[in-house]
Amino acid sequence: MLIKDHEVEDMPQRVTETFQPLEAVTKPLLTTTEFCHYTNLAKQTAWLWSCKDSGKVKPVRIGGKLGWPTKDIKALCGVQ
């Protein structure tokens, strides 16, 4: 199936998030998306680490959501 030029303009655009350098992050917990970005891991890996409690970083569970400790992620990535 070919897409015509006028149809391309109507297609939804992918929203890309921008992330500040890990060195500049000061909040105590990161979201799973941020965690995966900084560690270059798939979300499935983060999910597996949280479910099996088997990863190098242990998430904090808050109201059904996961928060990943920034200091542990910085240590894992070798960032001060």
Residue, then its C-alpha position, 0 to 999 in steps of 0.5 A: m500500500l502506497i501512502k500519498d503525500h497529503e496522507v503523510e501530513d495527516m499522520p500523527q507525529r511521534v512525540t520524542e522526550t528530551f532528557q537532561p544529562l544524568e549529571a544534572v538530574t537532582k530529583p530523588l527518583l526517576t520514572t521508568t522511561e527515564f531509567c531506561h533512557y539513562t541505562n539504555l535498557a528496554k522497558q521489559t528489562a526494567w519490568l523484569w527487574s522490578c517483578k523478580d527483584s533481580g536487577k542491579v537497581k531496586p525500584v521504589r513502589i509508590g501507589g502502583k508506580l515505580g520510582w528508580p533511585t537516581k543515586d543508584i542509577k548514577a552509580l550504575c552508570g558511573v556518573q557523579 
